[in-house]
Amino acid sequence: MQKLEKKGDDFDRTLPTYERATLRERILHIGFGAFARAFLTTILDETLDGTGEPENRDWGMVAVRLNSGVEDLDALERDDCRHWVLAADDESTEVRRVDAVVATCHPLRDGLAALLGRFTRPELAIVSLTITEKGYCTRDGRLDPGNAGIVRDLATPQAPGTAIGVIVEGLRLRRAAGLAGLTVLSCDNLPENGHVCRAAVLDFARARDEGLAAWIEANVSFPCTMVDRIVPALDADGRDMLARAGIAADAGIVCEPFRQWVVEDYFAAGRPDFSLAGVQFVSDVRPFEEMKLRMLNGSHTFLACLGQLAGLSTIAECVGDPLLRAAARGLMLEEQAPTLSLPDEHDLDAYADALLARFSNSRLKHRTSQIATDTSQKLPQRLLAPIRRHLAAGTPWPRLALGVAGWLAFCRGKDEAGNALALNDPLAGRITEIVAGNTDGPAYVRAMLGLEAVFPADLAANADFVSLVEAAYLELRREGVRATLARLADAPRSPA
Ligand code: CS2
């Protein structure tokens, strides 16, 4: 690794120093968007820089997109697949050039065979994924047979469009070529992401061919991972920062300096020594992932929905508001932390304070509208799983109820000043029907709680759940975000 002189704005530029010519296509990354650029490739790059072992020096990555994003991959190719990662907070700016990507592939540009053919290369060892929650096409942890993409892919399995269909067809070709298995590495914000991915892949494979499913079961590993780095979608502010650093907008991404990757160490065909880049290997990722999904992502969803209603456009603005900040801290420590199963020495107060400091980062414009996208896919693990714990224990959960109420109010498509809010969600069609068919009030809440893909039947039938969410919703609509938060802040702590 080589540090260069400070240039222009006050920052260090780091260039990797490993030999690029030794890289081969050992990792195929599906879903090469902003997060993958700033997270996975940076970690891989630092690993390659840190490794002294020649046999560890060939871990190159192929960047794959399946749907949109041809232009992004074209831009990457123009720069010889190199890109820049600018990590900034209120104290520091660091810029790193990342060289670990060796090729790009998009089925719409290169043809499906160019993608599937890569599964039959013996050196391929890891297929990593950042395809977002909805990319797994699951429901209750199993493949959703009613998902439109899955229905299509099962009808034409050799011409798949979903990531799950691509993986299964790729593995079928790999098996037919007499090659060994590999690792499918989920890097999405789902509880037990490896297990969910495995279930989706195996369900899909079984629907095609039992023998293929058995081969996958025996030869392919699906470690669970917890990934963490805040990487907003690149917008005009981000482009400006890149420009001030002398980087072309399509050659870089902006993110926070912090990052954490906790990974279960089950790699069927080997892996780079990621610990050189600070990655933690564990035998069970669940405690870490619950902590992150509930305390970080749960607060994100809470702030995003309430912030959207209150007219706040970024997370930094939200935590700049004393009421929202106090509510987020209360949510983390009083309602999420007690539902976690971490070893006692884990200091969750310090974790919560560190999260609030990260959320306050004014250099990132992390949009509440971006985080509110696809909330139907996020609510179960971020807010509903901890609510179930409270229902079982009889402990209070007023902020979690307000978070759910906030989403229900957000879905009605208007903020408190009457401005339109965009609903980007795979369930948008159904939600819009419910909004149109129910006047605002208890009937609307009950109809939304009937969305079984979000609220499983047992939860929707739980009288405490329904009445507390309904009460939170009615107060939120009557009083507005700030008055509701103020009352919460004043309320004495009481048992349920
Ligand atoms: C966010 C996450 O968009 C969202 O839903 O909560 O992308 C979050 O920024 C990352 O998980 C941070 O690691």
Residues whose N, C-alpha, C, O or C-beta is under 5 A from the ligand:
A	BS01	CS2	N189 V227 D228 R229 I230 V231 N297 H300 Q370 I371
